[in-house]
Amino acid sequence: MINTGLKIGGIYKTEFDNRLFRIIGLDDSEVFYDCQWSDNNWTFSGNFKGKSIFYRMSVDQFALKSDLIEIKELTDIEFKYFRPDLPMRFGRVKDINWNSIDSNGLKFIDSFFNGAKIGTDRIILVPYDPKGALQKGVAIDSDSELTIFEIIKKAMIIQSDFNKAENKGIGFYRLGYEKGLP
């Protein structure tokens, strides 16, 4: 990870908003953050019922326009829901698309990811329709830690029900949480 000085749990004052922002997820490309409202409540923290799609911004923009005020480590429940330990994007392959993966493509994907795991045994996959609208999430699980290959195989089936259009590439991008699952 590139050292931008940004920290998970860091509370920041920004140039672009009066509210305080708290980092709840971070990788080399993107920051997931929570916002504190005028009533001192946060958008996501303490609001764990149902489904939440995280606020996000590029690391560069956030780092350039934000100043650290303090660190408030994630609580156990926040960690359970926000899961900053999981990848924010994974399983990305430019030369394959969801609707044309054949047995040769599956063999390539399996060997390309070589059994790589993501760090959990359950997630929600959220398919999208031809116009890009998100559909109802589908829980998938495994007896052990999910592999990227397992997720791709399950996602192929789920996504094919919603979108028959050709697309360029495949991949997974974290949205937030639903029913307590990333």
C-alpha positions, 0 to 999 in steps of 0.5 A: 500500500502506498503511504499516504498517512491515511489511517483506518479509524482516522477522523478527518476534517476536509476542505470539501465538507463541513462534516467530519469523515472517518475512514472505515476502509482503505486500499491503494486506490480508494477510501471508504468513509463514514460521515458525522451529522449535526446530531453527532451520529455517524451514517454507518456506525451504529446503523447496522440494520439492513443494507449500507453502501459506503461513501467512497473517494480516491485516496489521492483526493482524500489525502490531499484535501483532508487533515487528521484530527484524531484516531478512533479505532473501530469497535468490534461491531464496526470491524464485523460490519465494515471488514476493512481486512477484506479486499475492496476489489478483487477477481478482476480480469480484463479479457473475459466477460461474464456472459462468455466464460466457457470451460477454457475460460474457467480453467484460465481463471482457476489457474490465474488466481491459483486458489487465492482466498478473500478472508471470509466464508460468506459474502453478498453478491449484488448483480446489476442489470443492463442499465447498471442498476443494482439488484437484490443481493444474493448470499454465497458461502463456503465450508471454508474461506471463499476462493476468488474462483468459487466466487467467480463461478457463483457470480457467473450464474447469478449475473447471467440471470440479470444481464445478457449484454456483453461487457468488458472484463469481470471483477468484484468491488466492495459496496458495503454490507447487507444482513451483516455480510460484506 
